Amino acid sequence: MAERLSMRDLETFVAQRLEDWRVPGLTIGILDGDRTEERGFGIAHAETRCAVRPDTLFQIGSITKVYTATLAMQLVEEGKLDLDTPVIQYLPDLELADRDAQLTITMRHLLTHTSGLEGDYFADFGWGDDALAEYVASLRSLRQWTRPGQLWSYCNSGFNLAGRVIEVLLERPYEQAVKERIFEPLGMNHSTFFAHEAITFPVSVGHAYDPTTGEGPTIARPYPIPRSSNPAGGIISTVGDLLRFAALHLDGGTVGEQRLLSAAAVEAMRQPHVRAANFADAYGIGWALRMPGGHRLVEHGGSTNGFQAQLLLVPEQRFALAILTNSSRGTAAIRAIEEWILARACGIVLERPATVSLAAAELERVTGRYRRPGVEQVVRVVEDGIAVESRMRHPLTGEETTLPPILARPISAREYLVTEGDYAGMRIDFIDGEAGHPAFMRFGGRLAERVEEEETGASAGDGA
């Protein structure tokens, strides 16, 4: 690793990114061949000022989805689960708002974000072992946005439903299944789903900033996500434990002499199953996939209340990178650090697509009001691009926030690139409907429906 990446230069670069984006603290773990490095930066808690250590625990958010998918693939190999059998065969009492979807949604739909279910649903059903069962029973109230398999849209509720299938098949709580089948075999001794266990280790809290005034950081409360959303985003872990999980997927499903997954199953998870809209180049089974310059990147990010995280693998180089931050602005720092490390350690340069010029009529075509549960967005033309104005309601606290306009420029007639700020580099795309206007805007992987201007609506944020 020393030949490819200078730790001293990395530390200098990271310290500057913490300052630029006002991130209180982060940890970085790097697996390069047979060597690992773990580093901690900054503080774990803005009030106590305790330092981040390399073994400090952070919430990893939606990186948890890869664990859920790994567990599902174990069950496939044991003959307990078929990815293309309708889920209702495993959950006979399943009720969904749409009868056709109820009868046809499969685990493959759930694990590839193509179920069409309303995605950002974080209802809290307490901390008992029945929390996930109660959550799934409530899914009958959710809208079916598209037909199963019709469109890719990021779906937390789908992964929670997948977690319930796993519970039923293994006859034990989801968290216990992950602990017995993944955490313990891999020696992930600092990983948990529960705050009362995390508090016994060095642990960070999340931090938030006022998006309008920039004031902060303040401690992000509440700390945990609901137990009913653990399969979508509940793991609390360290970069060291994330590298152990990464090694499982880099080494064909083995840890030492023990095999947890076949090499064929590992490869199936990172094969493109569906084009992942503006979220990634494609999505496999639990993994997001990118192919910059012909290189294969296998990854997943995570976002919870005051935490942002990233796990990235370069399988052909046996390389893995884990970055955990305790800030709602952590994604911007992660993106810069990731690009810096990949270029120096792997020779992979991440380039943003070139913007193009569109006629005024083409820009006007995508304007209007868009809505999804908890989020109201208005798209307007600004010079040679668009501005997206968002009002959001936090899914855990109910707090309403108006974000500064997000500026984006076209890279094609239907896709736009965010050009500055915390979301720089992210993409927005528009899905055509009738009457010349888009039916949906997709940002952060989520679908928002275009609505008539005279309608009024509410507001809310993304999670996991």
C-alpha positions, -999 to +999 in steps of 0.1 A: +000+000+000+028+024+008+040+022-028+006+032-041-008+055-015+010+078+010-008+078+044+007+111+052-007+127+021-040+111+027-042+125+063-034+160+049-061+157+023-087+144+046-081+171+072-087+197+045-120+180+035-132+180+071-126+217+072-141+224+038-174+206+045-174+211+083-176+174+090-169+168+128-153+134+123-148+104+101-130+071+098-113+055+068-105+018+062-085+006+032-079-030+022-053-031-005-042-066-015-032-083+018-027-050+038-052-029+057-051+006+071-076+022+095-075+059+104-097+081+126-101+119+122-118+147+141-143+144+169-171+118+176-193+143+195-195+180+191-205+186+228-181+162+246-153+168+220-141+132+223-118+121+195-127+097+167-106+065+169-101+040+141-124+016+160-152+042+167-187+030+157-208+049+132-242+041+117-236+027+082-272+032+069-280+015+036-248-004+034-269-027+055-288-036+024-258-056+011-259-077+043-296-084+038-289-094+002-260-116+013-282-134+037-308-139+011-283-154-013-272-178+015-309-190+017-310-193-021-280-217-020-296-237+008-327-242-013-349-222+012-355-193-012-360-186-049-355-151-060-382-153-087-409-169-066-436-144-056-430-132-020-465-141-011-455-178-013-433-171+018-456-146+035-492-159+028-507-131+049-490-103+029-514-076+019-505-047-005-527-019-019-523-033-054-536-068-058-515-076-089-483-064-071-492-084-040-493-116-061-463-109-083-435-091-064-405-113-059-374-112-038-355-102-070-377-071-073-371-063-036-333-067-038-329-047-070-353-018-061-378-027-089-408-036-068-426-003-075-436+001-038-435+034-021-399+035-009-393+058+020-415+045+047-401+044+082-430+037+105-419+028+140-434-003+156-413-004+188-383-025+198-399-059+202-391-089+181-424-083+163-415-049+150-407-061+114-438-082+113-460-053+123-443-031+097-450-055+069-486-058+080-489-021+075-476-021+039-512-025+027-515+013+032-486+021+008-491+033-027-479+011-056-461+037-077-453+015-107-458-021-118-432-046-104-402-045-128-414-014-146-390+013-132-360+014-109-367+035-078-348+033-045-369+014-021-362+011+017-396-006+023-387-033-002-356-043+017-376-043+050-401-067+034-371-088+022-359-089+058-392-102+070-390-130+045-357-139+059-371-139+095-399-163+085-377-187+066-351-189+094-376-187+123-357-160+142-354-122+143-337-106+114-309-092+136-302-125+151-299-141+117-273-115+106-254-119+138-252-157+135-246-159+098-224-129+090-212-110+121-199-139+141-182-160+113-164-128+100-153-117+135-173-085+132-173-081+170-180-044+170-211-045+148-246-043+161-282-031+153-288-018+188-278+015+205-277-002+239-249-025+226-231+002+206-228+024+237-204-002+252-178+007+225-162+040+213-192+054+194-200+085+175-232+105+173-246+121+142-245+158+135-267+181+115-265+216+100-292+241+092-294+239+054-304+276+051-281+294+076-253+268+078-255+269+116-242+238+134-231+212+140-259+202+164-264+167+177-288+148+154-316+133+175-331+107+177-301+084+174-315+051+162-337+044+132-368+023+140-361-014+145-386-021+118-362-006+092-332-025+103-330-046+071-328-014+051-303+005+072-298-004+108-262-016+113-238+003+135-202-007+128-166+002+123-145+005+092-125-025+104-156-046+105-167-033+071-134-044+056-140-079+070-173-079+051-157-065+020-130-093+021-158-119+021-170-105-012-135-100-026-125-136-017-154-154-034-175-159-003-149-174+020-134-163+053-103-184+062-112-220+056-150-213+060-173-207+031-203-185+037-213-180+001-204-196-032-182-178-056-210-180-081-234-163-057-209-135-049-205-129-086-242-129-093-247-102-067-224-079-085-236-085-120-259-058-136-295-068-131-311-034-140-300+000-151-301+021-119-313+054-133-292+083-120-281+064-089-254+042-105-247+027-138-265-005-128-278-023-097-270-059-089-284-079-059-278-055-031-249-037-048-247-005-068-224-008-098-203+017-117-179+012-147-157+042-150-132+038-178-139+001-180-131-005-143-157-023-122-167-006-089-190-024-066-204-002-038-231+010-016-236+042+004-256+049+035-275+079+050-292+081+084-299+109+109-266+128+109-245+100+094-232+094+058-212+063+048-197+045+018-183+011+011-166+005-022-149-025-038-126-029-068-128-067-072-101-070-099-076-053-076-087-069-043-092-033-030-118-020-007-125+014+008-148+022+038-155+058+048-178+066+078-188+102+087-209+117+115-223+146+095-253+153+074-228+169+050-206+139+049-214+128+014-195+158-001-164+149+018-168+112+010-170+119-027-138+140-027-119+115-006-131+085-027-120+102-059-086+111-045-079+076-031-091+057-063-069+078-085-038+072-064-043+037-051-061+021-081-053+043-111-091+049-116-101+084-125-138+094-118-149+120-144-182+138-145-202+137-177-200+168-200-230+192-199-248+201-231-269+231-242-307+226-246-332+249-263-353+270-239-384+249-248-366+217-238-356+232-204-392+245-199-406+210-206-393+196-173-404+225-151-432+221-127-442+208-093-431+173-082-442+154-051-434+122-032-443+114+004-428+140+026-411+159-002-424+188-023-401+200-052-405+228-077-383+228-109-376+261-126-354+272-154-323+291-143-301+304-172-289+274-191-301+248-166-326+242-138-330+249-101-348+224-079-364+239-048-373+214-021-394+214+010-389+183+031-402+167+063-377+146+083-389+110+084-379+105+121-385+139+137-412+154+115-392+186+113-399+206+081-370+222+062-367+243+030-335+236+012-314+261-008-321+257-046-301+228-061-287+239-095-282+214-123-273+215-160-284+191-187-261+162-198-289+150-222-325+159-230-338+140-200-309+139-175-292+167-155-261+170-134-259+189-101-231+213-105-223+227-071-229+224-034-234+193-012-250+174-040-225+182-067-220+153-091-255+137-084-279+133-113-315+140-119-335+124-146-371+129-160-393+101-171-417+110-199-455+109-195-483+123-216-489+158-230-453+165-235-444+168-198-425+142-176-446+119-155-418+117-129-386+133-117-360+110-102-335+124-078-314+104-053-329+074-070-364+084-058-394+090-080-414+122-075-446+126-095-454+157-115-486+174-102-506+203-112-495+237-099-528+245-082-525+214-059-509+219-025-489+194-006-468+185+023-432+179+026-397+150+042-363+135+039-346+104+027-331+078+049-310+046+051 
